[in-house]
């Protein structure tokens, strides 16, 4: 006859939990531990794809904007860049509140779906007969709700190929967002099939999660520590400064290099993509260095 502890470990993570079935003295099972790390890696991938979606079109926005709408000027480029952050500013509190009261898969999947839809819209902004720049503005704004690659896609060229039945142009401007949309769909599939929500304390014991059914009110609750408000504010300010600098760099780099070095649109996309890729490699080494120094 199996012991009660083994029976608890063998219970499905999302299965039925009757009152009193949770034993807080049992450290999480090996399967529970592996499931948590699979979910963490899926979230790593989600954050990576989100960052790729943000930066993958940085170098090509300005030449693409000039191509689809001759009335667009550099000041409108600033609005296009800002629309991403504006969409993120509006959506973040809403999706955060949503995730506090519902399973976190819901806002996660919805935000990725919006990003996929925005990527498709970005790829089709050349189709409308007029006001194309406003469609790009809307597409970048929607991406806020939800660059190495750009260098590779520059090899496709400005003309690329056209799929007439769908009126789809695949060139160095649209290929990155189409890749982003494809990866977003793959991300949604992985979230539905692999991601499972887990909450554990410092000892690895499972805590109450919204994925579990309600249990007895006598269940032991793990006390939560107080939040350091100063640290939270300081972190947000630092995050704002970093993104502010990056957004400024994103806005002026391509127009500036085209004017300063007389680069063509294809050259600007390629060379600026290489510059951004080099900065990314530098950032990796900086993070590794910070991790090593923090141990001392």
C-alpha positions as protocol buffer text, in pm:
chain_id: "A"
residue {
  index: 1
  type: UNK
  ca { x: 0 y: 0 z: 0 }
}
residue {
  index: 2
  type: UNK
  ca { x: 147 y: 334 z: -107 }
}
residue {
  index: 3
  type: UNK
  ca { x: 220 y: 593 z: 160 }
}
residue {
  index: 4
  type: UNK
  ca { x: 15 y: 917 z: 171 }
}
residue {
  index: 5
  type: UNK
  ca { x: 325 y: 1116 z: 73 }
}
residue {
  index: 6
  type: UNK
  ca { x: 375 y: 915 z: -246 }
}
residue {
  index: 7
  type: UNK
  ca { x: 8 y: 948 z: -334 }
}
residue {
  index: 8
  type: UNK
  ca { x: 33 y: 1327 z: -303 }
}
residue {
  index: 9
  type: UNK
  ca { x: 344 y: 1336 z: -524 }
}
residue {
  index: 10
  type: UNK
  ca { x: 165 y: 1132 z: -789 }
}
residue {
  index: 11
  type: UNK
  ca { x: -137 y: 1363 z: -804 }
}
residue {
  index: 12
  type: UNK
  ca { x: -163 y: 1552 z: -1137 }
}
residue {
  index: 13
  type: UNK
  ca { x: -56 y: 1914 z: -1109 }
}
residue {
  index: 14
  type: UNK
  ca { x: -384 y: 2038 z: -1256 }
}
residue {
  index: 15
  type: UNK
  ca { x: -602 y: 1758 z: -1122 }
}
residue {
  index: 16
  type: UNK
  ca { x: -862 y: 1752 z: -845 }
}
residue {
  index: 17
  type: UNK
  ca { x: -752 y: 1852 z: -497 }
}
residue {
  index: 18
  type: UNK
  ca { x: -988 y: 1773 z: -212 }
}
residue {
  index: 19
  type: UNK
  ca { x: -975 y: 1968 z: 116 }
}
residue {
  index: 20
  type: UNK
  ca { x: -682 y: 1864 z: 331 }
}
residue {
  index: 21
  type: UNK
  ca { x: -506 y: 1681 z: 48 }
}
residue {
  index: 22
  type: UNK
  ca { x: -207 y: 1921 z: 43 }
}
residue {
  index: 23
  type: UNK
  ca { x: 81 y: 1818 z: 269 }
}
residue {
  index: 24
  type: UNK
  ca { x: 309 y: 2115 z: 329 }
}
residue {
  index: 25
  type: UNK
  ca { x: 577 y: 1893 z: 477 }
}
residue {
  index: 26
  type: UNK
  ca { x: 641 y: 1720 z: 143 }
}
residue {
  index: 27
  type: UNK
  ca { x: 909 y: 1871 z: -79 }
}
residue {
  index: 28
  type: UNK
  ca { x: 800 y: 1892 z: -443 }
}
residue {
  index: 29
  type: UNK
  ca { x: 837 y: 1578 z: -651 }
}
residue {
  index: 30
  type: UNK
  ca { x: 1092 y: 1539 z: -929 }
}
residue {
  index: 31
  type: UNK
  ca { x: 818 y: 1563 z: -1192 }
}
residue {
  index: 32
  type: UNK
  ca { x: 684 y: 1883 z: -1037 }
}
residue {
  index: 33
  type: UNK
  ca { x: 1037 y: 2028 z: -1037 }
}
residue {
  index: 34
  type: UNK
  ca { x: 1092 y: 1938 z: -1404 }
}
residue {
  index: 35
  type: UNK
  ca { x: 752 y: 2078 z: -1499 }
}
residue {
  index: 36
  type: UNK
  ca { x: 836 y: 2408 z: -1331 }
}
residue {
  index: 37
  type: UNK
  ca { x: 1162 y: 2439 z: -1522 }
}
residue {
  index: 38
  type: UNK
  ca { x: 994 y: 2353 z: -1852 }
}
residue {
  index: 39
  type: UNK
  ca { x: 752 y: 2638 z: -1785 }
}
residue {
  index: 40
  type: UNK
  ca { x: 1036 y: 2873 z: -1691 }
}
residue {
  index: 41
  type: UNK
  ca { x: 1217 y: 2794 z: -2018 }
}
residue {
  index: 42
  type: UNK
  ca { x: 899 y: 2861 z: -2215 }
}
residue {
  index: 43
  type: UNK
  ca { x: 881 y: 3202 z: -2047 }
}
residue {
  index: 44
  type: UNK
  ca { x: 1248 y: 3261 z: -2134 }
}
residue {
  index: 45
  type: UNK
  ca { x: 1159 y: 3189 z: -2496 }
}
residue {
  index: 46
  type: UNK
  ca { x: 855 y: 3417 z: -2474 }
}
residue {
  index: 47
  type: UNK
  ca { x: 1065 y: 3707 z: -2344 }
}
residue {
  index: 48
  type: UNK
  ca { x: 1327 y: 3645 z: -2612 }
}
residue {
  index: 49
  type: UNK
  ca { x: 1067 y: 3647 z: -2890 }
}
residue {
  index: 50
  type: UNK
  ca { x: 911 y: 3960 z: -2740 }
}
residue {
  index: 51
  type: UNK
  ca { x: 1246 y: 4137 z: -2751 }
}
residue {
  index: 52
  type: UNK
  ca { x: 1304 y: 4015 z: -3107 }
}
residue {
  index: 53
  type: UNK
  ca { x: 962 y: 4148 z: -3208 }
}
residue {
  index: 54
  type: UNK
  ca { x: 1055 y: 4486 z: -3063 }
}
residue {
  index: 55
  type: UNK
  ca { x: 1395 y: 4520 z: -3228 }
}
residue {
  index: 56
  type: UNK
  ca { x: 1370 y: 4311 z: -3545 }
}
residue {
  index: 57
  type: UNK
  ca { x: 1240 y: 4600 z: -3758 }
}
residue {
  index: 58
  type: UNK
  ca { x: 1430 y: 4885 z: -3593 }
}
residue {
  index: 59
  type: UNK
  ca { x: 1674 y: 4946 z: -3877 }
}
residue {
  index: 60
  type: UNK
  ca { x: 1415 y: 4917 z: -4157 }
}
residue {
  index: 61
  type: UNK
  ca { x: 1129 y: 5130 z: -4022 }
}
residue {
  index: 62
  type: UNK
  ca { x: 1250 y: 5457 z: -4172 }
}
residue {
  index: 63
  type: UNK
  ca { x: 1325 y: 5335 z: -4528 }
}
residue {
  index: 64
  type: UNK
  ca { x: 1005 y: 5125 z: -4525 }
}
residue {
  index: 65
  type: UNK
  ca { x: 802 y: 5427 z: -4411 }
}
residue {
  index: 66
  type: UNK
  ca { x: 948 y: 5636 z: -4693 }
}
residue {
  index: 67
  type: UNK
  ca { x: 872 y: 5365 z: -4945 }
}
residue {
  index: 68
  type: UNK
  ca { x: 503 y: 5316 z: -4857 }
}
residue {
  index: 69
  type: UNK
  ca { x: 415 y: 5682 z: -4798 }
}
residue {
  index: 70
  type: UNK
  ca { x: 610 y: 5970 z: -4954 }
}
residue {
  index: 71
  type: UNK
  ca { x: 437 y: 6221 z: -4724 }
}
residue {
  index: 72
  type: UNK
  ca { x: 597 y: 6071 z: -4411 }
}
residue {
  index: 73
  type: UNK
  ca { x: 878 y: 6279 z: -4263 }
}
residue {
  index: 74
  type: UNK
  ca { x: 1127 y: 6230 z: -3980 }
}
residue {
  index: 75
  type: UNK
  ca { x: 892 y: 6378 z: -3722 }
}
residue {
  index: 76
  type: UNK
  ca { x: 628 y: 6118 z: -3806 }
}
residue {
  index: 77
  type: UNK
  ca { x: 894 y: 5851 z: -3762 }
}
residue {
  index: 78
  type: UNK
  ca { x: 916 y: 5965 z: -3401 }
}
residue {
  index: 79
  type: UNK
  ca { x: 543 y: 5904 z: -3360 }
}
residue {
  index: 80
  type: UNK
  ca { x: 576 y: 5558 z: -3513 }
}
residue {
  index: 81
  type: UNK
  ca { x: 852 y: 5469 z: -3268 }
}
residue {
  index: 82
  type: UNK
  ca { x: 664 y: 5619 z: -2973 }
}
residue {
  index: 83
  type: UNK
  ca { x: 343 y: 5432 z: -3058 }
}
residue {
  index: 84
  type: UNK
  ca { x: 502 y: 5103 z: -2948 }
}
residue {
  index: 85
  type: UNK
  ca { x: 579 y: 5239 z: -2602 }
}
residue {
  index: 86
  type: UNK
  ca { x: 238 y: 5408 z: -2581 }
}
residue {
  index: 87
  type: UNK
  ca { x: 62 y: 5080 z: -2655 }
}
residue {
  index: 88
  type: UNK
  ca { x: 279 y: 4905 z: -2395 }
}
residue {
  index: 89
  type: UNK
  ca { x: 206 y: 5175 z: -2138 }
}
residue {
  index: 90
  type: UNK
  ca { x: -170 y: 5136 z: -2183 }
}
residue {
  index: 91
  type: UNK
  ca { x: -169 y: 4757 z: -2196 }
}
residue {
  index: 92
  type: UNK
  ca { x: 73 y: 4674 z: -1913 }
}
residue {
  index: 93
  type: UNK
  ca { x: -152 y: 4774 z: -1618 }
}
residue {
  index: 94
  type: UNK
  ca { x: -454 y: 4608 z: -1779 }
}
residue {
  index: 95
  type: UNK
  ca { x: -278 y: 4281 z: -1852 }
}
residue {
  index: 96
  type: UNK
  ca { x: -110 y: 4289 z: -1511 }
}
residue {
  index: 97
  type: UNK
  ca { x: -445 y: 4323 z: -1336 }
}
residue {
  index: 98
  type: UNK
  ca { x: -583 y: 4048 z: -1558 }
}
residue {
  index: 99
  type: UNK
  ca { x: -300 y: 3810 z: -1466 }
}
residue {
  index: 100
  type: UNK
  ca { x: -355 y: 3876 z: -1094 }
}
residue {
  index: 101
  type: UNK
  ca { x: -711 y: 3744 z: -1105 }
}
residue {
  index: 102
  type: UNK
  ca { x: -705 y: 3490 z: -1385 }
}
residue {
  index: 103
  type: UNK
  ca { x: -468 y: 3215 z: -1509 }
}
residue {
  index: 104
  type: UNK
  ca { x: -165 y: 3388 z: -1652 }
}
residue {
  index: 105
  type: UNK
  ca { x: -190 y: 3193 z: -1974 }
}
residue {
  index: 106
  type: UNK
  ca { x: -489 y: 3403 z: -2078 }
}
residue {
  index: 107
  type: UNK
  ca { x: -325 y: 3750 z: -2096 }
}
residue {
  index: 108
  type: UNK
  ca { x: -2 y: 3594 z: -2220 }
}
residue {
  index: 109
  type: UNK
  ca { x: -168 y: 3422 z: -2516 }
}
residue {
  index: 110
  type: UNK
  ca { x: -388 y: 3723 z: -2596 }
}
residue {
  index: 111
  type: UNK
  ca { x: -90 y: 3960 z: -2597 }
}
residue {
  index: 112
  type: UNK
  ca { x: 108 y: 3730 z: -2828 }
}
residue {
  index: 113
  type: UNK
  ca { x: -193 y: 3695 z: -3058 }
}
residue {
  index: 114
  type: UNK
  ca { x: -222 y: 4076 z: -3079 }
}
residue {
  index: 115
  type: UNK
  ca { x: 148 y: 4095 z: -3160 }
}
residue {
  index: 116
  type: UNK
  ca { x: 104 y: 3836 z: -3438 }
}
residue {
  index: 117
  type: UNK
  ca { x: -190 y: 4032 z: -3580 }
}
residue {
  index: 118
  type: UNK
  ca { x: 13 y: 4355 z: -3564 }
}
residue {
  index: 119
  type: UNK
  ca { x: 301 y: 4188 z: -3748 }
}
residue {
  index: 120
  type: UNK
  ca { x: 63 y: 4080 z: -4026 }
}
residue {
  index: 121
  type: UNK
  ca { x: -77 y: 4434 z: -4045 }
}
residue {
  index: 122
  type: UNK
  ca { x: 278 y: 4571 z: -4070 }
}
residue {
  index: 123
  type: UNK
  ca { x: 347 y: 4339 z: -4363 }
}
residue {
  index: 124
  type: UNK
  ca { x: 38 y: 4468 z: -4546 }
}
residue {
  index: 125
  type: UNK
  ca { x: 67 y: 4844 z: -4487 }
}
residue {
  index: 126
  type: UNK
  ca { x: 168 y: 4886 z: -4852 }
}
residue {
  index: 127
  type: UNK
  ca { x: -172 y: 4765 z: -4976 }
}
residue {
  index: 128
  type: UNK
  ca { x: -406 y: 5059 z: -4888 }
}
residue {
  index: 129
  type: UNK
  ca { x: -412 y: 5328 z: -5159 }
}
residue {
  index: 130
  type: UNK
  ca { x: -350 y: 5612 z: -4913 }
}
residue {
  index: 131
  type: UNK
  ca { x: -267 y: 5701 z: -4551 }
}
residue {
  index: 132
  type: UNK
  ca { x: -22 y: 5410 z: -4534 }
}
residue {
  index: 133
  type: UNK
  ca { x: 185 y: 5579 z: -4266 }
}
residue {
  index: 134
  type: UNK
  ca { x: -108 y: 5568 z: -4025 }
}
residue {
  index: 135
  type: UNK
  ca { x: -147 y: 5194 z: -4077 }
}
residue {
  index: 136
  type: UNK
  ca { x: 219 y: 5154 z: -3983 }
}
residue {
  index: 137
  type: UNK
  ca { x: 157 y: 5371 z: -3678 }
}
residue {
  index: 138
  type: UNK
  ca { x: -129 y: 5142 z: -3574 }
}
residue {
  index: 139
  type: UNK
  ca { x: 78 y: 4830 z: -3636 }
}
residue {
  index: 140
  type: UNK
  ca { x: 364 y: 4948 z: -3417 }
}
residue {
  index: 141
  type: UNK
  ca { x: 120 y: 5056 z: -3148 }
}
residue {
  index: 142
  type: UNK
  ca { x: -40 y: 4711 z: -3144 }
}
residue {
  index: 143
  type: UNK
  ca { x: 302 y: 4551 z: -3119 }
}
residue {
  index: 144
  type: UNK
  ca { x: 337 y: 4733 z: -2788 }
}
residue {
  index: 145
  type: UNK
  ca { x: 49 y: 4520 z: -2667 }
}
residue {
  index: 146
  type: UNK
  ca { x: 192 y: 4219 z: -2722 }
}
residue {
  index: 147
  type: UNK
  ca { x: 1811 y: 4302 z: -3481 }
}
residue {
  index: 148
  type: UNK
  ca { x: 2039 y: 4047 z: -3559 }
}
residue {
  index: 149
  type: UNK
  ca { x: 1777 y: 3893 z: -3783 }
}
residue {
  index: 150
  type: UNK
  ca { x: 1728 y: 4223 z: -3965 }
}
residue {
  index: 151
  type: UNK
  ca { x: 2087 y: 4205 z: -4087 }
}
residue {
  index: 152
  type: UNK
  ca { x: 2019 y: 3864 z: -4241 }
}
residue {
  index: 153
  type: UNK
  ca { x: 1696 y: 3979 z: -4403 }
}
residue {
  index: 154
  type: UNK
  ca { x: 1874 y: 4271 z: -4565 }
}
residue {
  index: 155
  type: UNK
  ca { x: 2017 y: 4015 z: -4807 }
}
residue {
  index: 156
  type: UNK
  ca { x: 1664 y: 3960 z: -4948 }
}
residue {
  index: 157
  type: UNK
  ca { x: 1673 y: 4309 z: -5090 }
}
residue {
  index: 158
  type: UNK
  ca { x: 1422 y: 4591 z: -5115 }
}
residue {
  index: 159
  type: UNK
  ca { x: 1228 y: 4436 z: -5403 }
}
residue {
  index: 160
  type: UNK
  ca { x: 1211 y: 4077 z: -5279 }
}
residue {
  index: 161
  type: UNK
  ca { x: 926 y: 3863 z: -5410 }
}
residue {
  index: 162
  type: UNK
  ca { x: 553 y: 3920 z: -5434 }
}
residue {
  index: 163
  type: UNK
  ca { x: 282 y: 3661 z: -5378 }
}
residue {
  index: 164
  type: UNK
  ca { x: 4 y: 3802 z: -5595 }
}
residue {
  index: 165
  type: UNK
  ca { x: -292 y: 3588 z: -5470 }
}
residue {
  index: 166
  type: UNK
  ca { x: -244 y: 3731 z: -5119 }
}
residue {
  index: 167
  type: UNK
  ca { x: -95 y: 4064 z: -5230 }
}
residue {
  index: 168
  type: UNK
  ca { x: 193 y: 3978 z: -5000 }
}
residue {
  index: 169
  type: UNK
  ca { x: 535 y: 4131 z: -5054 }
}
residue {
  index: 170
  type: UNK
  ca { x: 827 y: 3948 z: -4895 }
}
residue {
  index: 171
  type: UNK
  ca { x: 1128 y: 4177 z: -4880 }
}
residue {
  index: 172
  type: UNK
  ca { x: 1380 y: 4304 z: -4627 }
}
residue {
  index: 173
  type: UNK
  ca { x: 1107 y: 4517 z: -4466 }
}
residue {
  index: 174
  type: UNK
  ca { x: 829 y: 4259 z: -4429 }
}
residue {
  index: 175
  type: UNK
  ca { x: 1025 y: 3933 z: -4385 }
}
residue {
  index: 176
  type: UNK
  ca { x: 1127 y: 4013 z: -4023 }
}
residue {
  index: 177
  type: UNK
  ca { x: 769 y: 4073 z: -3906 }
}
residue {
  index: 178
  type: UNK
  ca { x: 645 y: 3765 z: -4091 }
}
residue {
  index: 179
  type: UNK
  ca { x: 909 y: 3564 z: -3907 }
}
residue {
  index: 180
  type: UNK
  ca { x: 798 y: 3727 z: -3584 }
}
residue {
  index: 181
  type: UNK
  ca { x: 436 y: 3631 z: -3656 }
}
residue {
  index: 182
  type: UNK
  ca { x: 537 y: 3270 z: -3726 }
}
residue {
  index: 183
  type: UNK
  ca { x: 741 y: 3249 z: -3406 }
}
residue {
  index: 184
  type: UNK
  ca { x: 451 y: 3405 z: -3216 }
}
residue {
  index: 185
  type: UNK
  ca { x: 216 y: 3129 z: -3336 }
}
residue {
  index: 186
  type: UNK
  ca { x: 475 y: 2869 z: -3232 }
}
residue {
  index: 187
  type: UNK
  ca { x: 503 y: 3042 z: -2895 }
}
residue {
  index: 188
  type: UNK
  ca { x: 126 y: 3020 z: -2841 }
}
residue {
  index: 189
  type: UNK
  ca { x: 132 y: 2647 z: -2921 }
}
residue {
  index: 190
  type: UNK
  ca { x: 413 y: 2590 z: -2669 }
}
residue {
  index: 191
  type: UNK
  ca { x: 227 y: 2787 z: -2402 }
}
residue {
  index: 192
  type: UNK
  ca { x: -86 y: 2576 z: -2446 }
}
residue {
  index: 193
  type: UNK
  ca { x: 99 y: 2244 z: -2456 }
}
residue {
  index: 194
  type: UNK
  ca { x: 393 y: 2287 z: -2219 }
}
residue {
  index: 195
  type: UNK
  ca { x: 348 y: 2586 z: -1987 }
}
residue {
  index: 196
  type: UNK
  ca { x: 197 y: 2514 z: -1646 }
}
residue {
  index: 197
  type: UNK
  ca { x: 181 y: 2760 z: -1361 }
}
residue {
  index: 198
  type: UNK
  ca { x: 357 y: 2674 z: -1036 }
}
residue {
  index: 199
  type: UNK
  ca { x: 420 y: 2858 z: -712 }
}
residue {
  index: 200
  type: UNK
  ca { x: 665 y: 2728 z: -456 }
}
residue {
  index: 201
  type: UNK
  ca { x: 823 y: 2864 z: -139 }
}
residue {
  index: 202
  type: UNK
  ca { x: 1195 y: 2885 z: -67 }
}
residue {
  index: 203
  type: UNK
  ca { x: 1197 y: 2518 z: 37 }
}
residue {
  index: 204
  type: UNK
  ca { x: 1044 y: 2402 z: -290 }
}
residue {
  index: 205
  type: UNK
  ca { x: 702 y: 2327 z: -141 }
}
residue {
  index: 206
  type: UNK
  ca { x: 404 y: 2395 z: -369 }
}
residue {
  index: 207
  type: UNK
  ca { x: 202 y: 2701 z: -273 }
}
residue {
  index: 208
  type: UNK
  ca { x: -158 y: 2773 z: -353 }
}
residue {
  index: 209
  type: UNK
  ca { x: -204 y: 2869 z: -719 }
}
residue {
  index: 210
  type: UNK
  ca { x: -498 y: 2989 z: -920 }
}
residue {
  index: 211
  type: UNK
  ca { x: -462 y: 2675 z: -1128 }
}
residue {
  index: 212
  type: UNK
  ca { x: -574 y: 2466 z: -832 }
}
residue {
  index: 213
  type: UNK
  ca { x: -925 y: 2432 z: -706 }
}
residue {
  index: 214
  type: UNK
  ca { x: -1015 y: 2592 z: -377 }
}
residue {
  index: 215
  type: UNK
  ca { x: -905 y: 2398 z: -74 }
}
residue {
  index: 216
  type: UNK
  ca { x: -983 y: 2419 z: 293 }
}
residue {
  index: 217
  type: UNK
  ca { x: -944 y: 2756 z: 457 }
}
residue {
  index: 218
  type: UNK
  ca { x: -738 y: 2581 z: 724 }
}
residue {
  index: 219
  type: UNK
  ca { x: -462 y: 2525 z: 469 }
}
residue {
  index: 220
  type: UNK
  ca { x: -126 y: 2661 z: 576 }
}
residue {
  index: 221
  type: UNK
  ca { x: -42 y: 2989 z: 404 }
}
residue {
  index: 222
  type: UNK
  ca { x: 317 y: 3088 z: 338 }
}
residue {
  index: 223
  type: UNK
  ca { x: 380 y: 3438 z: 476 }
}
residue {
  index: 224
  type: UNK
  ca { x: 488 y: 3692 z: 218 }
}
residue {
  index: 225
  type: UNK
  ca { x: 764 y: 3943 z: 288 }
}
residue {
  index: 226
  type: UNK
  ca { x: 710 y: 4317 z: 258 }
}
residue {
  index: 227
  type: UNK
  ca { x: 794 y: 4488 z: -71 }
}
residue {
  index: 228
  type: UNK
  ca { x: 1082 y: 4734 z: -78 }
}
residue {
  index: 229
  type: UNK
  ca { x: 905 y: 5029 z: -242 }
}
residue {
  index: 230
  type: UNK
  ca { x: 1226 y: 5229 z: -288 }
}
residue {
  index: 231
  type: UNK
  ca { x: 1390 y: 4940 z: -473 }
}
residue {
  index: 232
  type: UNK
  ca { x: 1085 y: 4899 z: -697 }
}
residue {
  index: 233
  type: UNK
  ca { x: 1080 y: 5270 z: -788 }
}
residue {
  index: 234
  type: UNK
  ca { x: 1457 y: 5275 z: -848 }
}
residue {
  index: 235
  type: UNK
  ca { x: 1436 y: 4968 z: -1071 }
}
residue {
  index: 236
  type: UNK
  ca { x: 1155 y: 5122 z: -1277 }
}
residue {
  index: 237
  type: UNK
  ca { x: 1350 y: 5446 z: -1319 }
}
residue {
  index: 238
  type: UNK
  ca { x: 1659 y: 5258 z: -1436 }
}
residue {
  index: 239
  type: UNK
  ca { x: 1447 y: 5053 z: -1675 }
}
residue {
  index: 240
  type: UNK
  ca { x: 1294 y: 5374 z: -1812 }
}
residue {
  index: 241
  type: UNK
  ca { x: 1637 y: 5530 z: -1868 }
}
residue {
  index: 242
  type: UNK
  ca { x: 1768 y: 5222 z: -2050 }
}
residue {
  index: 243
  type: UNK
  ca { x: 1465 y: 5202 z: -2280 }
}
residue {
  index: 244
  type: UNK
  ca { x: 1468 y: 5579 z: -2335 }
}
residue {
  index: 245
  type: UNK
  ca { x: 1825 y: 5564 z: -2460 }
}
residue {
  index: 246
  type: UNK
  ca { x: 1748 y: 5260 z: -2675 }
}
residue {
  index: 247
  type: UNK
  ca { x: 1437 y: 5424 z: -2825 }
}
residue {
  index: 248
  type: UNK
  ca { x: 1637 y: 5739 z: -2904 }
}
residue {
  index: 249
  type: UNK
  ca { x: 1900 y: 5525 z: -3071 }
}
residue {
  index: 250
  type: UNK
  ca { x: 1627 y: 5341 z: -3261 }
}
residue {
  index: 251
  type: UNK
  ca { x: 1472 y: 5664 z: -3387 }
}
residue {
  index: 252
  type: UNK
  ca { x: 1772 y: 5853 z: -3518 }
}
residue {
  index: 253
  type: UNK
  ca { x: 2026 y: 5587 z: -3623 }
}
residue {
  index: 254
  type: UNK
  ca { x: 1895 y: 5495 z: -3968 }
}
residue {
  index: 255
  type: UNK
  ca { x: 1808 y: 5852 z: -4085 }
}
residue {
  index: 256
  type: UNK
  ca { x: 2136 y: 5980 z: -3941 }
}
residue {
  index: 257
  type: UNK
  ca { x: 2357 y: 5723 z: -4112 }
}
residue {
  index: 258
  type: UNK
  ca { x: 2175 y: 5767 z: -4443 }
}
residue {
  index: 259
  type: UNK
  ca { x: 2237 y: 6143 z: -4426 }
}
residue {
  index: 260
  type: UNK
  ca { x: 2591 y: 6131 z: -4285 }
}
residue {
  index: 261
  type: UNK
  ca { x: 2734 y: 5853 z: -4504 }
}
residue {
  index: 262
  type: UNK
  ca { x: 2505 y: 5877 z: -4808 }
}
residue {
  index: 263
  type: UNK
  ca { x: 2401 y: 5515 z: -4759 }
}
residue {
  index: 264
  type: UNK
  ca { x: 2120 y: 5372 z: -4966 }
}
residue {
  index: 265
  type: UNK
  ca { x: 1819 y: 5220 z: -4791 }
}
residue {
  index: 266
  type: UNK
  ca { x: 1958 y: 4869 z: -4832 }
}
residue {
  index: 267
  type: UNK
  ca { x: 2301 y: 4971 z: -4703 }
}
residue {
  index: 268
  type: UNK
  ca { x: 2149 y: 5147 z: -4401 }
}
residue {
  index: 269
  type: UNK
  ca { x: 1943 y: 4842 z: -4306 }
}
residue {
  index: 270
  type: UNK
  ca { x: 2242 y: 4609 z: -4344 }
}
residue {
  index: 271
  type: UNK
  ca { x: 2514 y: 4816 z: -4176 }
}
residue {
  index: 272
  type: UNK
  ca { x: 2295 y: 4948 z: -3896 }
}
residue {
  index: 273
  type: UNK
  ca { x: 2179 y: 4594 z: -3831 }
}
residue {
  index: 274
  type: UNK
  ca { x: 2542 y: 4487 z: -3796 }
}
residue {
  index: 275
  type: UNK
  ca { x: 2601 y: 4773 z: -3551 }
}
residue {
  index: 276
  type: UNK
  ca { x: 2299 y: 4672 z: -3344 }
}
residue {
  index: 277
  type: UNK
  ca { x: 2411 y: 4307 z: -3350 }
}
residue {
  index: 278
  type: UNK
  ca { x: 2755 y: 4409 z: -3223 }
}
residue {
  index: 279
  type: UNK
  ca { x: 2591 y: 4603 z: -2939 }
}
residue {
  index: 280
  type: UNK
  ca { x: 2389 y: 4294 z: -2854 }
}
residue {
  index: 281
  type: UNK
  ca { x: 2704 y: 4081 z: -2831 }
}
residue {
  index: 282
  type: UNK
  ca { x: 2864 y: 4347 z: -2613 }
}
residue {
  index: 283
  type: UNK
  ca { x: 2560 y: 4344 z: -2384 }
}
residue {
  index: 284
  type: UNK
  ca { x: 2591 y: 3966 z: -2341 }
}
residue {
  index: 285
  type: UNK
  ca { x: 2951 y: 4000 z: -2222 }
}
residue {
  index: 286
  type: UNK
  ca { x: 2852 y: 4284 z: -1989 }
}
residue {
  index: 287
  type: UNK
  ca { x: 2578 y: 4071 z: -1827 }
}
residue {
  index: 288
  type: UNK
  ca { x: 2823 y: 3782 z: -1788 }
}
residue {
  index: 289
  type: UNK
  ca { x: 3076 y: 4019 z: -1630 }
}
residue {
  index: 290
  type: UNK
  ca { x: 2816 y: 4162 z: -1390 }
}
residue {
  index: 291
  type: UNK
  ca { x: 2719 y: 3811 z: -1283 }
}
residue {
  index: 292
  type: UNK
  ca { x: 3080 y: 3719 z: -1212 }
}
residue {
  index: 293
  type: UNK
  ca { x: 3150 y: 4043 z: -1025 }
}
residue {
  index: 294
  type: UNK
  ca { x: 2833 y: 4011 z: -816 }
}
residue {
  index: 295
  type: UNK
  ca { x: 2968 y: 3688 z: -665 }
}
residue {
  index: 296
  type: UNK
  ca { x: 3263 y: 3868 z: -510 }
}
